[in-house]
Protein backbone atom coordinates (compact mmCIF):
# COMPACT_ATOMS: atom_id res chain seq x y z
CA UNK A 1 0.00 0.00 0.00
CA UNK A 2 1.48 3.38 -1.05
CA UNK A 3 1.26 6.69 0.79
CA UNK A 4 -1.77 7.72 -1.30
CA UNK A 5 -3.92 4.94 0.17
CA UNK A 6 -3.12 5.99 3.76
CA UNK A 7 -3.66 9.72 3.29
CA UNK A 8 -6.37 10.94 0.88
CA UNK A 9 -4.80 14.43 0.79
CA UNK A 10 -1.35 13.16 -0.17
CA UNK A 11 0.85 15.48 -2.21
CA UNK A 12 4.06 14.41 -3.81
CA UNK A 13 7.23 16.27 -2.84
CA UNK A 14 7.45 17.78 -6.32
CA UNK A 15 3.88 19.08 -6.22
CA UNK A 16 4.44 20.43 -2.71
CA UNK A 17 7.53 22.34 -3.88
CA UNK A 18 5.76 23.72 -6.97
CA UNK A 19 2.83 24.95 -4.87
CA UNK A 20 5.23 26.53 -2.37
CA UNK A 21 7.14 28.34 -5.11
CA UNK A 22 3.87 29.44 -6.71
CA UNK A 23 2.69 30.86 -3.38
CA UNK A 24 5.98 32.69 -2.90
CA UNK A 25 5.79 34.21 -6.41
CA UNK A 26 2.17 35.34 -5.95
CA UNK A 27 2.89 36.79 -2.49
CA UNK A 28 5.93 38.67 -3.82
CA UNK A 29 3.89 40.06 -6.72
CA UNK A 30 1.13 41.24 -4.38
CA UNK A 31 3.60 43.02 -2.07
CA UNK A 32 5.52 44.66 -4.93
CA UNK A 33 2.41 45.70 -6.82
CA UNK A 34 1.00 47.33 -3.68
CA UNK A 35 4.00 49.67 -3.44
CA UNK A 36 3.83 50.43 -7.16
CA UNK A 37 0.07 51.07 -7.32
CA UNK A 38 -0.41 52.65 -3.88
CA UNK A 39 -0.30 56.24 -5.13
CA UNK A 40 -2.67 55.48 -8.00
CA UNK A 41 -5.15 53.75 -5.67
CA UNK A 42 -4.96 56.53 -3.08
CA UNK A 43 -6.33 59.10 -5.53
CA UNK A 44 -8.56 56.92 -7.69
CA UNK A 45 -10.86 59.07 -9.83
CA UNK A 46 -10.06 62.36 -8.05
CA UNK A 47 -9.00 65.49 -9.91
CA UNK A 48 -6.01 67.53 -8.75
CA UNK A 49 -8.35 70.20 -7.37
CA UNK A 50 -10.19 67.55 -5.33
CA UNK A 51 -6.94 66.06 -3.98
CA UNK A 52 -5.61 69.40 -2.74
CA UNK A 53 -8.92 70.75 -1.40
CA UNK A 54 -9.75 70.78 2.34
CA UNK A 55 -12.77 68.57 3.05
CA UNK A 56 -15.10 68.81 6.08
CA UNK A 57 -13.74 65.58 7.61
CA UNK A 58 -10.13 66.81 7.38
CA UNK A 59 -10.46 68.75 10.64
CA UNK A 60 -11.14 65.51 12.54
CA UNK A 61 -7.56 64.26 12.02
CA UNK A 62 -4.89 66.91 12.50
CA UNK A 63 -1.85 64.98 11.18
CA UNK A 64 -2.87 61.95 9.09
CA UNK A 65 -0.24 59.32 8.30
CA UNK A 66 -1.79 58.63 4.88
CA UNK A 67 -4.45 60.42 2.84
CA UNK A 68 -6.88 58.85 0.37
CA UNK A 69 -9.12 60.94 -1.89
CA UNK A 70 -11.31 58.87 -4.19
CA UNK A 71 -14.05 60.17 -6.44
CA UNK A 72 -16.71 59.03 -8.87
CA UNK A 73 -19.20 60.85 -11.09
CA UNK A 74 -22.85 59.97 -10.59
CA UNK A 75 -25.40 61.00 -13.19
CA UNK A 76 -28.25 61.65 -10.75
CA UNK A 77 -29.71 64.55 -8.75
CA UNK A 78 -28.08 65.31 -5.37
CA UNK A 79 -31.26 64.42 -3.49
CA UNK A 80 -31.37 60.91 -4.95
CA UNK A 81 -27.68 60.29 -4.24
CA UNK A 82 -27.93 61.62 -0.68
CA UNK A 83 -30.99 59.49 0.02
CA UNK A 84 -29.09 56.41 -1.22
CA UNK A 85 -25.98 57.27 0.86
CA UNK A 86 -28.06 57.87 3.98
CA UNK A 87 -29.77 54.51 3.49
CA UNK A 88 -26.44 52.72 2.92
CA UNK A 89 -24.80 54.23 6.01
CA UNK A 90 -27.89 53.39 8.05
CA UNK A 91 -27.53 49.75 6.99
CA UNK A 92 -23.84 49.52 7.83
CA UNK A 93 -23.81 51.67 10.94
Secondary structure as a PSIPRED ss2 file (coil, helix, strand):
# PSIPRED VFORMAT (PSIPRED V4.0)

   1 X C   1.000  0.000  0.000
   2 X C   1.000  0.000  0.000
   3 X H   0.000  1.000  0.000
   4 X H   0.000  1.000  0.000
   5 X H   0.000  1.000  0.000
   6 X H   0.000  1.000  0.000
   7 X C   1.000  0.000  0.000
   8 X C   1.000  0.000  0.000
   9 X C   1.000  0.000  0.000
  10 X C   1.000  0.000  0.000
  11 X C   1.000  0.000  0.000
  12 X C   1.000  0.000  0.000
  13 X H   0.000  1.000  0.000
  14 X H   0.000  1.000  0.000
  15 X H   0.000  1.000  0.000
  16 X H   0.000  1.000  0.000
  17 X H   0.000  1.000  0.000
  18 X H   0.000  1.000  0.000
  19 X H   0.000  1.000  0.000
  20 X H   0.000  1.000  0.000
  21 X H   0.000  1.000  0.000
  22 X H   0.000  1.000  0.000
  23 X H   0.000  1.000  0.000
  24 X H   0.000  1.000  0.000
  25 X H   0.000  1.000  0.000
  26 X H   0.000  1.000  0.000
  27 X H   0.000  1.000  0.000
  28 X H   0.000  1.000  0.000
  29 X H   0.000  1.000  0.000
  30 X H   0.000  1.000  0.000
  31 X H   0.000  1.000  0.000
  32 X H   0.000  1.000  0.000
  33 X H   0.000  1.000  0.000
  34 X H   0.000  1.000  0.000
  35 X H   0.000  1.000  0.000
  36 X H   0.000  1.000  0.000
  37 X H   0.000  1.000  0.000
  38 X H   0.000  1.000  0.000
  39 X H   0.000  1.000  0.000
  40 X H   0.000  1.000  0.000
  41 X H   0.000  1.000  0.000
  42 X H   0.000  1.000  0.000
  43 X C   1.000  0.000  0.000
  44 X C   1.000  0.000  0.000
  45 X C   1.000  0.000  0.000
  46 X C   1.000  0.000  0.000
  47 X C   1.000  0.000  0.000
  48 X H   0.000  1.000  0.000
  49 X H   0.000  1.000  0.000
  50 X H   0.000  1.000  0.000
  51 X H   0.000  1.000  0.000
  52 X H   0.000  1.000  0.000
  53 X C   1.000  0.000  0.000
  54 X C   1.000  0.000  0.000
  55 X C   1.000  0.000  0.000
  56 X H   0.000  1.000  0.000
  57 X H   0.000  1.000  0.000
  58 X H   0.000  1.000  0.000
  59 X H   0.000  1.000  0.000
  60 X H   0.000  1.000  0.000
  61 X C   1.000  0.000  0.000
  62 X C   1.000  0.000  0.000
  63 X C   1.000  0.000  0.000
  64 X C   1.000  0.000  0.000
  65 X C   1.000  0.000  0.000
  66 X C   1.000  0.000  0.000
  67 X C   1.000  0.000  0.000
  68 X C   1.000  0.000  0.000
  69 X C   1.000  0.000  0.000
  70 X C   1.000  0.000  0.000
  71 X C   1.000  0.000  0.000
  72 X C   1.000  0.000  0.000
  73 X C   1.000  0.000  0.000
  74 X C   1.000  0.000  0.000
  75 X C   1.000  0.000  0.000
  76 X C   1.000  0.000  0.000
  77 X C   1.000  0.000  0.000
  78 X H   0.000  1.000  0.000
  79 X H   0.000  1.000  0.000
  80 X H   0.000  1.000  0.000
  81 X H   0.000  1.000  0.000
  82 X H   0.000  1.000  0.000
  83 X H   0.000  1.000  0.000
  84 X H   0.000  1.000  0.000
  85 X H   0.000  1.000  0.000
  86 X H   0.000  1.000  0.000
  87 X H   0.000  1.000  0.000
  88 X H   0.000  1.000  0.000
  89 X H   0.000  1.000  0.000
  90 X H   0.000  1.000  0.000
  91 X H   0.000  1.000  0.000
  92 X H   0.000  1.000  0.000
  93 X C   1.000  0.000  0.000
